[in-house]
Amino acid sequence: MGRRLFILGLDATPPDLLFETLIDELPNFRRLLERSVYGRLRSCDPPITVPAWMVMFTGRTPGELGIYGFRNRVEGEYNEFRIPSSRDVGYEKVWDVLGRHGLKSVVIGVPPTYPPQPLNGWLVTGFLTPSDKSRFTYPARLKMEIKSLVDSYVFDVVFRREDRDSVYRELVDMTRKRLRVVDYLLDSKPWDLFIYMEIGVDRVQHAFWKYFDERHPRYTPHPRFSMAIPEYYKMLDAWLGRFMDRFGDDVSILVVSDHGAKYMKGAFAINDWLVEKGYMRLRRDVEPGTRLGEADVDWSNTYVWGWGGYYARIFFNLEGRERMGCISREEYPDFVKSFVRDLMAIRGPNGEDWENTIYMPSQIYPSVRGNPPDLMVYFDNLYWRSAGTMGYSDYYLPENDTGPDDSVHDYHGIYIFSDGGLRTRGEYRDLDIYDIFPSILDYYGVKYGGEVRGSSLLTDIL
């Protein structure tokens, strides 16, 4: 039997949480660290689940993929969007490359893999799948095998709600079902590469961070909720221990996260700020919490609009590109410079300095596909979300505008690589998300004919 690699994807796992705060409660992760090379993994820009996982497994930037978040703007429309799908990924995934070399893969939970595309192996789609009534496996018959194991296969939970008890129960139930499927496929399918990505890590942090982290501005100790994050990680740790005991050095392990997480300070109402500054015009006032599509926007006299999320997507109403564009091509360069100065001048609710970062997609990606924002804006080092809703009396919202959410994304996730042939053990070094694709191919000795952006981790450690 040839080399085998198991990849455990833990969505949104922060380095300080896994490597420091919780490590004494996670004996199997600690055991893995002692026999591994590990460290921080710098995410892509933007550090968002979609596109980050596909960036990791294709080696391509969000611009090349044409995926800039959980929503893709519909061309020519001001506020219409569609959900990214597997059809948007125009490049080979790592399992496609391996498949061409006769290697079999099992892929579970990676977004966006819905609808399922053929591969040399087996695939279960990720959390953007509508429901288990959809076609969510390749091959199609795998769906029946899964349904014989679990009464219903759960892709995600609604975590932005007040009933935290139900959120946690559903998270645990979802993950336990998924682990049953993972165990079944580990046993029943011949595989060379096995990828299991768990979205529940991200969800438990969004739902329970303020109960866990004393640094959170709304820290609220609770007898049950304060234990939700540690207990969830312990559940994964116990499963990891069983996996390690079973496979030993016969299977290499790569634990990886797409981005990190940290406490959320609040949300900045970008469209209210645009109205106040005269960049957006409304025909009439709106109630607090009004979505952009519900507002009576005077588009012919609106220069800029924004979308909410973990970062702000800024769009310019450019003449000749938008249906009611009002910024001429001639004035566009000076307009952008002036607007960026205004954005960079934004301060916090008490006048404190913010670390605001602004990217223009065409400047950070080698090519740009799809319908990108004109600017990508990170408020205060990502501590403040962008609120896409509007009508508030204050730009600074103490909480998320679309339901309870206690954490935001951060730039650095984690990786842990363990292999019986490692020359070094317990070594800490930082990597970039673009290093994962070439590292996986290097592990199997597969040469890739296309462009490779990152560098292989394995060059000097095996």
C-alpha atoms as one frame of an Amber mdcrd trajectory, in Angstrom:
protein
   0.000   0.000   0.000   1.279   3.472  -0.900   1.342   6.640   1.139  -1.901
   7.755   2.769  -2.771  11.195   4.118  -5.719  12.099   6.319  -6.655  15.801
   6.390  -8.790  16.999   9.290 -10.204  20.424   8.419 -11.308  22.432  11.442
 -13.043  25.529  10.162 -11.952  28.766  11.904  -9.618  27.226  14.485  -7.438
  29.969  16.053  -3.799  29.189  16.946  -3.956  30.618  20.462  -7.102  28.641
  21.267  -5.839  25.229  20.140  -2.119  25.574  20.880  -2.375  27.430  24.189
  -5.756  27.991  25.877  -7.247  24.521  25.417  -4.226  22.301  24.810  -4.069
  20.938  28.389  -7.645  19.685  27.966  -6.911  18.034  24.615  -4.504  15.142
  25.253  -4.667  13.763  21.738  -4.035  17.078  20.019  -1.102  17.513  22.431
   0.170  14.047  21.499  -0.123  14.978  17.840   1.782  18.260  18.325   4.670
  16.418  19.949   5.147  14.323  16.806   4.533  17.039  14.237   5.525  20.252
  12.554   2.870  22.854  13.328   2.109  26.547  13.449  -0.022  29.371  12.167
  -1.493  29.270   8.664  -2.068  32.675   7.045  -5.401  32.646   5.247  -6.199
  34.231   1.907  -7.722  37.667   1.453 -10.507  37.771   2.333 -10.127  35.262
   5.208 -13.576  33.760   4.652 -14.616  30.074   4.630 -15.864  30.484   1.089
 -13.453  30.905  -0.764 -10.619  29.892   1.605 -11.081  26.113   1.515 -11.076
  26.058  -2.251  -8.063  28.393  -2.308  -6.315  25.807  -0.142  -7.192  22.858
  -2.353  -6.603  24.514  -5.741  -3.702  26.839  -4.955  -5.616  29.645  -6.697
  -6.534  33.075  -5.353 -10.120  34.198  -4.722  -9.723  36.485  -7.744  -8.806
  33.594 -10.015 -11.681  31.542  -8.615 -14.069  34.493  -8.863 -15.348  33.761
  -5.336 -15.183  36.564  -2.769 -17.409  35.268   0.010 -20.641  33.418   0.705
 -22.422  35.453  -1.978 -21.513  36.212  -5.572 -22.897  39.436  -6.995 -25.103
  39.016 -10.053 -23.554  41.033 -12.857 -25.226  44.396 -13.450 -27.430  44.164
 -10.360 -27.100  46.374  -7.302 -28.116  43.886  -4.649 -28.879  40.555  -6.284
 -26.591  37.655  -5.519 -26.273  33.908  -5.864 -24.572  31.295  -3.708 -21.228
  30.006  -5.049 -21.264  26.424  -6.243 -18.849  23.770  -7.452 -19.505  24.989
 -10.998 -17.746  28.267 -10.143 -14.450  26.489  -9.468 -12.734  26.498 -12.847
  -9.496  24.856 -11.700  -8.405  21.363 -10.708  -8.745  20.522  -7.057  -5.953
  18.576  -5.426  -8.079  15.421  -5.578  -8.540  15.923  -9.319  -4.772  16.092
  -9.826  -4.226  12.981  -7.710  -7.037  11.215  -9.518  -5.225  11.674 -12.830
  -2.347   9.744 -11.278  -4.578   6.874 -10.201  -4.918   7.903  -6.546  -8.282
   7.680  -4.819  -9.745  10.356  -2.559 -12.574  10.655  -0.057 -13.749  14.254
   0.380 -16.297  15.273   3.023 -17.646  18.743   3.788 -15.376  21.001   1.717
 -17.174  24.069   0.269 -18.165  24.755  -2.407 -18.491  21.163  -3.656 -22.258
  21.255  -4.191 -23.501  20.036  -6.596 -21.132  17.044  -6.483 -18.673  16.681
  -9.355 -17.036  13.403 -10.460 -13.720  12.364  -8.937 -11.654   9.220  -8.570
 -13.223   8.317  -5.270 -16.095   9.468  -3.086 -17.438  12.890  -2.178 -19.965
  14.287   0.312 -20.768  17.946  -0.313 -20.336  20.812   2.160 -22.500  23.138
   4.213 -23.857  25.114   1.220 -25.876  22.027   0.242 -29.632  22.801   0.486
 -30.567  19.598   2.368 -30.051  15.856   2.383 -32.958  15.613  -0.050 -30.575
  17.064  -2.631 -28.056  15.069  -4.628 -25.137  15.455  -2.249 -22.751  12.593
  -2.997 -20.564  11.234  -5.725 -21.213   8.605  -6.774 -24.966   8.994  -6.338
 -25.331   5.587  -4.665 -23.171   6.782  -1.770 -26.160   8.797  -0.591 -28.070
   5.606   0.161 -25.128   4.205   2.111 -25.029   7.359   4.235 -28.792   7.390
   4.783 -28.553   3.828   6.057 -26.097   5.051   8.711 -27.857   8.208   9.897
 -31.544   9.061   9.812 -30.755  12.477   8.340 -27.451  13.936   7.206 -27.024
  17.480   8.519 -24.899  20.003   6.612 -25.157  22.994   8.948 -27.097  24.463
  11.851 -28.758  27.839  12.272 -26.405  29.328  14.846 -27.513  32.982  14.887
 -30.414  32.580  17.324 -31.047  33.155  20.991 -31.847  29.553  21.933 -28.235
  28.572  22.586 -29.187  25.252  24.205 -30.758  24.087  20.953 -27.828  25.416
  18.942 -25.352  23.347  20.944 -27.465  20.178  20.883 -27.840  20.441  17.122
 -24.130  21.140  16.632 -23.132  18.056  18.598 -25.726  15.926  16.824 -24.536
  17.157  13.406 -20.894  16.406  14.191 -21.556  12.997  15.702 -23.482  11.987
  12.611 -20.683  13.223  10.396 -18.097  11.290  12.416 -20.144   8.121  11.941
 -20.003   8.696   8.201 -16.262   9.405   8.383 -15.635   6.184  10.303 -17.716
   4.222   7.803 -15.852   5.605   4.790 -12.470   5.101   6.449 -13.368   1.420
   6.806 -15.289   0.711   3.633 -13.474   2.613   0.860  -9.950   2.241  -0.486
  -8.370   5.681  -0.244  -5.052   7.438  -0.603  -6.244  10.913   0.437  -9.052
  11.457   2.937 -10.344  14.995   3.631 -12.892  15.642   6.368 -13.832  19.289
   6.988 -15.948  20.107  10.048 -17.901  23.399   9.945 -19.115  22.886  13.515
 -15.931  24.409  14.968 -16.749  27.707  13.296 -20.380  27.555  14.416 -19.712
  26.808  18.073 -17.314  29.766  18.228 -19.754  32.161  16.586 -22.507  31.085
  18.969 -20.593  30.875  22.269 -17.470  33.067  22.161 -18.807  35.762  24.499
 -19.488  33.106  27.165 -15.954  31.724  26.882 -13.524  34.604  26.308 -13.089
  37.024  29.207 -11.634  39.613  26.786 -14.932  39.807  24.906 -16.562  43.240
  25.372 -19.844  41.479  26.165 -18.365  38.625  28.216 -21.170  36.751  29.952
 -20.144  33.793  32.147 -22.683  30.980  32.071 -22.692  27.567  33.791 -23.318
  25.673  30.515 -22.569  28.014  27.639 -19.083  28.881  28.917 -18.175  25.224
  28.492 -19.599  24.817  24.979 -16.391  25.583  23.066 -14.084  23.442  25.265
 -16.529  20.538  25.287 -16.893  20.630  21.512 -13.116  20.546  21.035 -12.902
  17.670  23.541 -15.363  15.677  21.440 -13.126  16.098  18.394 -10.043  15.332
  20.485 -11.524  12.026  21.651 -12.274  11.025  18.064  -8.755  12.038  16.975
  -7.314   9.817  19.689  -9.242   6.809  18.415  -8.059   7.557  14.874  -4.404
   7.830  15.934  -4.554   4.649  17.994  -5.985   2.767  15.049  -3.734   3.959
  12.226  -0.502   4.845  14.022   2.273   5.735  11.574   0.516   4.010   8.673
  -1.370   7.223   7.867   0.038  10.751   7.911  -2.152  13.467   9.429  -2.610
  17.090   8.417  -4.886  19.169  10.648  -5.656  22.514   9.049  -8.018  25.474
   9.345  -9.011  27.943   6.650  -8.810  31.036   8.869  -8.829  31.961  12.527
 -11.353  33.565  14.861 -11.468  36.142  17.657 -14.006  38.113  19.650 -16.191
  40.626  17.830 -16.249  44.221  19.046 -19.290  45.164  16.980 -20.563  45.966
  13.499 -20.028  49.163  11.507 -23.101  50.264   9.525 -21.328  51.004   6.260
 -24.395  52.090   4.292 -25.532  54.518   6.986 -22.033  56.016   6.876 -22.276
  56.283   3.085 -25.628  58.090   3.381 -24.239  60.482   5.977 -21.213  61.253
   3.798 -23.362  61.855   0.712 -22.089  58.838  -1.202 -25.514  57.178  -1.117
 -28.904  58.841  -1.588 -32.217  57.585  -0.239 -35.580  58.851  -1.407 -37.041
  58.328   2.058 -35.850  57.379   5.526 -35.670  53.719   6.498 -36.322  51.815
   9.690 -33.429  50.318  11.672 -32.369  46.964  10.259 -33.562  47.668   6.699
 -31.754  45.591   4.093 -30.273  47.370   1.120 -32.721  45.687  -1.252 -35.642
  46.975   0.826 -34.466  50.602   0.900 -35.678  53.167  -1.638 -32.238  54.040
  -2.994 -31.908  56.814  -5.549 -29.431  54.859  -7.633 -28.990  57.527 -10.291
 -27.563  59.799  -7.564 -25.748  57.145  -5.515 -21.993  56.874  -5.963 -21.154
  53.990  -3.631 -22.921  51.134  -1.901 -21.706  48.411   0.427 -22.384  44.822
   1.401 -22.063  43.507   4.919 -20.143  40.549   6.296 -16.862  39.929   8.049
 -15.437  42.528   5.693 -17.104  45.274   3.672 -17.536  44.820  -0.039 -17.604
  48.272  -1.627 -19.064  48.871  -5.090 -18.780  52.046  -7.167 -21.675  53.162
  -9.361 -19.513  53.530 -12.439 -20.921  55.019 -15.613 -20.973  52.557 -18.476
 -20.701  49.558 -16.139 -23.736  49.922 -13.894 -27.275  50.479 -15.186 -27.570
  53.846 -13.469 -23.894  54.659 -13.114 -23.079  58.236 -12.137 -19.280  58.228
 -11.709 -17.665  59.098 -15.037 -14.576  57.243 -16.230 -12.647  60.496 -16.219
 -13.333  61.319 -12.571 -13.081  57.703 -11.371  -9.346  57.655 -10.360  -9.604
  60.852  -8.298 -12.927  59.749  -6.849 -11.417  56.477  -5.639  -8.462  58.243
  -4.006 -10.743  60.662  -2.181 -13.095  57.892  -1.071 -10.245  55.755   0.240
  -9.004  58.690   2.311 -12.460  58.966   3.874 -12.514  55.247   4.657  -9.077
  55.323   6.223 -10.171  58.228   8.428 -12.944  56.184  10.077 -12.347  55.915
  13.813 -13.959  53.927  16.576 -17.058  54.863  18.590 -14.951  56.759  21.138
 -12.686  58.376  18.573 -10.021  55.705  18.985  -7.770  54.845  16.050  -8.756
  51.882  13.922  -6.432  49.716  11.883  -8.391  49.824   8.627  -7.107  47.906
   5.610  -8.310  48.427   2.053  -7.588  46.205  -0.932  -8.413  46.639  -4.586
  -8.879  43.124  -6.051  -7.030  43.932  -9.261  -3.964  44.882  -7.199  -3.745
  41.748  -5.028  -4.825  38.993  -7.430  -3.008  37.969 -10.628  -6.365  37.848
 -12.392  -9.919  38.730 -11.423 -12.956  36.696 -12.466 -16.643  36.990 -11.685
 -18.063  40.164 -10.196 -15.629  41.339  -7.528 -16.150  44.305  -5.227 -14.264
  47.429  -6.212 -12.771  47.581  -2.725 -12.401  45.081   0.099 -12.373  46.806
   3.502 -11.316  45.325   6.848 -12.422  47.496   9.772 -10.114  47.723  12.787
  -8.028  44.662  11.988 -11.242  42.646  11.376 -12.552  43.187  14.920 -15.572
  45.056  13.530 -17.922  43.439  11.041 -19.532  45.368   8.233 -23.291  45.705
   8.720 -25.091  45.705   5.390 -28.422  46.692   6.917 -29.169  50.351   7.568
 -31.420  52.895   9.282 -29.565  53.047  12.597 -29.049  56.179  14.688 -25.403
  55.194  15.224 -22.876  53.643  12.841 -21.481  51.516  15.647 -23.651  48.522
  16.481 -22.673  46.640  19.640 -23.718  43.337  18.069 -24.134  41.707  14.677
 -27.042  43.070  12.652 -28.368  39.740  11.329 -28.671  37.740  14.557 -26.516
  36.796  17.563 -22.865  36.311  16.603 -20.029  36.548  19.101 -16.887  36.192
  16.975 -15.269  37.408  13.775 -12.732  35.882  11.433  -9.012  36.381  11.833
  -6.093  36.126   9.423  -4.334  33.100  10.906  -5.658  29.598  11.238  -3.591
  26.534  12.140  -1.870  23.544  10.615  -0.378  20.410  12.185   1.503  17.900
  10.027   2.455  14.531  11.470   4.273  11.755   9.618   6.287   8.802  10.850
   9.228   9.881   8.692   9.551  13.430  10.041  13.128  14.555  10.586  11.941
  17.116  13.145   9.204  16.807  15.763   7.447  19.406  17.844   8.778  22.154
  15.590   6.860  25.421  15.191   6.886  27.314  11.891   4.393  29.537  10.090
   2.898  28.712   6.699   0.637  30.312   4.112  -2.634  28.823   2.879  -1.112
  28.613  -0.616   1.531  26.199   0.712  -1.005  23.420   1.328  -1.717  22.532
  -2.317   1.937  21.933  -3.293   2.602  20.187   0.031  -0.121  17.599  -0.625
   1.140  16.935  -4.145   4.723  16.713  -2.862   3.627  14.182  -0.253   2.606
  11.822  -3.059   5.510  12.750  -5.325   3.118  14.126  -7.925   4.377  16.810
 -10.287   1.875  19.520 -11.217   2.056  21.011 -14.684   0.262  24.242 -13.816
   1.305  27.300 -11.864   2.001  26.708  -8.175   1.892  29.751  -5.909   3.077
  28.382  -2.575   5.989  26.243  -1.391   5.915  22.675  -0.131   6.203  22.212
   3.614   7.789  18.817   3.012  10.918  20.047   1.227  13.199  19.732   4.259
  11.265  17.720   6.826  10.785  14.260   5.259
